Amino acid sequence: MDKFDAVIVGSGPAGMGAAFSILKRKKDASILMLDKRPYSTGGMRNDCKMNFTFPIGFPLEYWDEETADRYLEEVTDFLKPNILSKSNIGTYQARAERLGCSLLEIKQTHLGTDGGLELIKELLAKLKESGVELSLGEEMVGIDNKRKVITTDKREIGYKSILIAPGRQGFHFLQDVMHQLDINYMDNIIDVGIRVETRLEHYPIVKDYYDPKFYFKEKVRTFCTNSGNAHVVKEKYATERGDIWYSVNGHAFKADESKNNGLVNFALLKTVRFTEPLASGQTFAEHLGLLASLMGGGKPLMQRVGDFRLGRRSKVATFNGDLYDFKPTLDACPSDISLAMPSKILRYIWSAMKNLDTIVPGVLHPSTIMYYPEIKLYANKPEYKDEHFQVCEGVFFAGDGAGTSRGITGAWASGIRASLGMLEYF
Ligand SMILES: Cc1cc2nc3c(=O)[nH]c(=O)nc-3n(C[C@H](O)[C@H](O)[C@H](O)COP(=O)(O)OP(=O)(O)OC[C@H]3O[C@@H](n4cnc5c(N)ncnc54)[C@H](O)[C@@H]3O)c2cc1C
């Protein structure tokens, strides 16, 4: 049986952050990186806009500003981002403040989905060159921490320390691992909302600020804005019973004027936290996703703002009228999102939309599309034993699936933070 100083499960940014950090600190460490996909997937494959300012991507239960900044410095040194310039921020900020909202000014860069893929290739080549063993297309299925062995779909592998960073889509897998290791966890928080798609001229702020971070009342925020050659996409999820539902998402290719489709998309999300009785955010999300899927004939839902305001559903014909002048980039089902979305969430999201339209006039144009549901499932909250996200001897978690991050740079930083604990074991 092969045995390694460090086994890293997941080749997303959390896994990458850990691998490069170990290499930097202990060149001769034996490292194996596994990914269940035949290629490195991970979040850097989607849009790859990276944010370099606290608190974007850093859940406050695990990070304070000083700690995040310390790790962000190492992330920045390694990735050497080309920070995008911004303009007219003061004007938007003043408008937001008048409404009791805020616009956070942050450092960000955007590689695009294609640029992200180039970065992944570069990173994998670097890992190989440095002697890291890469095994793509191999899935971890179980762990026995007494024997220090994991089982994959191909073999058994020994470890001195292990980082498990399977991302949001590894949510169920991570819960299985926690059951096997007898680790307590909570998953009582989720983000639920819509993805908005509109013409660039109806959300011109993106020319001044690529991914503007607005915060509204009642824990609603804008998230993951894409423009240029921008598309709305769907992510597939399966419940434990095998029922399928979709969350929408968005991405854009790297900046290239000749391929600009003139559209913008962004998410408006509301954070929901369950207290008493303590409900699983995952289960709640699945119910919402399945309801939308039921109404949409297996597809996510979409509704034009014009129809929503008139209280009527969108129909296929709605998408051809004179005011409704652009083609949706996602094949979703024209519908009535208010029939599928809990009213409290919808009320806050709509209130945020109205505020946003006052700050950036135009976004509530009748042609604007609201896609539903967009759900973020990164709320596994294991009981960590220390600041390095150790869950039991030699076993560490990091990244979005483990709740230690909400984005590429946060995931990378949490991978570095976990690696510092892993180093103690070899
Ligand atoms: C469409 C889309 C667009 C996004 N855009 C952005 C953006 O622009 N900016 C941003 O900051 N964030 C963005 N995100 C979020 C970002 O992708 C995540 O925050 C980030 O990738 C989390 O990193 P991670 O390492 O935790 O997980 P991931 O990047 O998801 O990587 C996890 C890896 O683990 C592998 N894996 C899972 N289970 C197993 C197993 N059992 N065995 C072996 N391997 C396994 C998966 O195949 C995957 O490659 C986007 C996400 C999506 C879906």
The ligand as a Tripos MOL2 file, in Angstrom:
@<TRIPOS>MOLECULE
LIG
   53    58     1     0     0
SMALL
NO_CHARGES

@<TRIPOS>ATOM
      1 C1        -20.4310   28.3100  -11.6860 C.3       1 LIG1
      2 C2        -19.5900   28.7990  -10.5400 C.ar      1 LIG1
      3 C3        -18.9480   30.0210  -10.6060 C.ar      1 LIG1
      4 C4        -18.1470   30.4530   -9.5550 C.ar      1 LIG1
      5 N1        -17.4820   31.6280   -9.6790 N.ar      1 LIG1
      6 C5        -16.6350   32.0050   -8.7100 C.ar      1 LIG1
      7 C6        -15.8510   33.1580   -8.8580 C.ar      1 LIG1
      8 O1        -15.8770   33.8010   -9.8980 O.2       1 LIG1
      9 N2        -15.0550   33.5410   -7.8300 N.ar      1 LIG1
     10 C7        -14.9640   32.8320   -6.6600 C.ar      1 LIG1
     11 O2        -14.2010   33.2480   -5.7630 O.2       1 LIG1
     12 N3        -15.6730   31.7150   -6.5030 N.ar      1 LIG1
     13 C8        -16.4990   31.2870   -7.4950 C.ar      1 LIG1
     14 N4        -17.2090   30.1590   -7.3380 N.ar      1 LIG1
     15 C9        -17.0580   29.4520   -6.0630 C.3       1 LIG1
     16 C10       -15.7510   28.6940   -6.0560 C.3       1 LIG1
     17 O3        -15.8310   27.7720   -7.0760 O.3       1 LIG1
     18 C11       -15.5500   28.0040   -4.7230 C.3       1 LIG1
     19 O4        -15.5860   28.9490   -3.6930 O.3       1 LIG1
     20 C12       -14.2020   27.2950   -4.6370 C.3       1 LIG1
     21 O5        -13.9550   26.5190   -5.7600 O.3       1 LIG1
     22 C13       -14.1420   26.3920   -3.4140 C.3       1 LIG1
     23 O6        -12.9530   25.6860   -3.4350 O.3       1 LIG1
     24 P1        -12.8010   24.2480   -2.7900 P.3       1 LIG1
     25 O7        -11.3810   23.8810   -2.9740 O.co2     1 LIG1
     26 O8        -13.3950   24.2590   -1.4510 O.co2     1 LIG1
     27 O9        -13.7490   23.2770   -3.6600 O.3       1 LIG1
     28 P2        -13.8190   22.9540   -5.2120 P.3       1 LIG1
     29 O10       -13.1680   24.0200   -5.9960 O.co2     1 LIG1
     30 O11       -15.2320   22.6350   -5.4940 O.co2     1 LIG1
     31 O12       -12.9380   21.6500   -5.3750 O.3       1 LIG1
     32 C14       -13.3190   20.4510   -4.7910 C.3       1 LIG1
     33 C15       -12.7150   19.3050   -5.6100 C.3       1 LIG1
     34 O13       -12.8820   18.1150   -4.8620 O.3       1 LIG1
     35 C16       -13.1920   17.0520   -5.7520 C.3       1 LIG1
     36 N5        -13.8800   16.0150   -4.9760 N.ar      1 LIG1
     37 C17       -15.0910   16.0660   -4.3850 C.ar      1 LIG1
     38 N6        -15.3650   14.9340   -3.7350 N.ar      1 LIG1
     39 C18       -14.2990   14.1070   -3.9180 C.ar      1 LIG1
     40 C19       -13.9840   12.7820   -3.4940 C.ar      1 LIG1
     41 N7        -14.8120   12.0560   -2.7690 N.pl3     1 LIG1
     42 N8        -12.7920   12.2510   -3.8890 N.ar      1 LIG1
     43 C20       -11.9280   12.9680   -4.6500 C.ar      1 LIG1
     44 N9        -12.1870   14.2320   -5.0850 N.ar      1 LIG1
     45 C21       -13.3490   14.7990   -4.7160 C.ar      1 LIG1
     46 C22       -14.1020   17.7290   -6.7950 C.3       1 LIG1
     47 O14       -14.1160   16.9930   -7.9940 O.3       1 LIG1
     48 C23       -13.4290   19.0840   -6.9390 C.3       1 LIG1
     49 O15       -12.4950   19.1420   -7.9820 O.3       1 LIG1
     50 C24       -17.9900   29.6620   -8.3850 C.ar      1 LIG1
     51 C25       -18.6290   28.4280   -8.3060 C.ar      1 LIG1
     52 C26       -19.4000   27.9800   -9.3750 C.ar      1 LIG1
     53 C27       -20.0300   26.6170   -9.2710 C.3       1 LIG1
@<TRIPOS>BOND
     1     1     2 1
     2     2     3 ar
     3     2    52 ar
     4     3     4 ar
     5     4     5 ar
     6     4    50 ar
     7     5     6 ar
     8     6     7 ar
     9     6    13 1
    10     7     8 2
    11     7     9 ar
    12     9    10 ar
    13    10    11 2
    14    10    12 ar
    15    12    13 ar
    16    13    14 ar
    17    14    15 1
    18    14    50 ar
    19    15    16 1
    20    16    17 1
    21    16    18 1
    22    18    19 1
    23    18    20 1
    24    20    21 1
    25    20    22 1
    26    22    23 1
    27    23    24 1
    28    24    25 2
    29    24    26 1
    30    24    27 1
    31    27    28 1
    32    28    29 2
    33    28    30 1
    34    28    31 1
    35    31    32 1
    36    32    33 1
    37    33    34 1
    38    33    48 1
    39    34    35 1
    40    35    36 1
    41    35    46 1
    42    36    37 ar
    43    36    45 ar
    44    37    38 ar
    45    38    39 ar
    46    39    40 ar
    47    39    45 ar
    48    40    41 1
    49    40    42 ar
    50    42    43 ar
    51    43    44 ar
    52    44    45 ar
    53    46    47 1
    54    46    48 1
    55    48    49 1
    56    50    51 ar
    57    51    52 ar
    58    52    53 1
@<TRIPOS>SUBSTRUCTURE
     1 LIG1         1 GROUP 0 **** ****
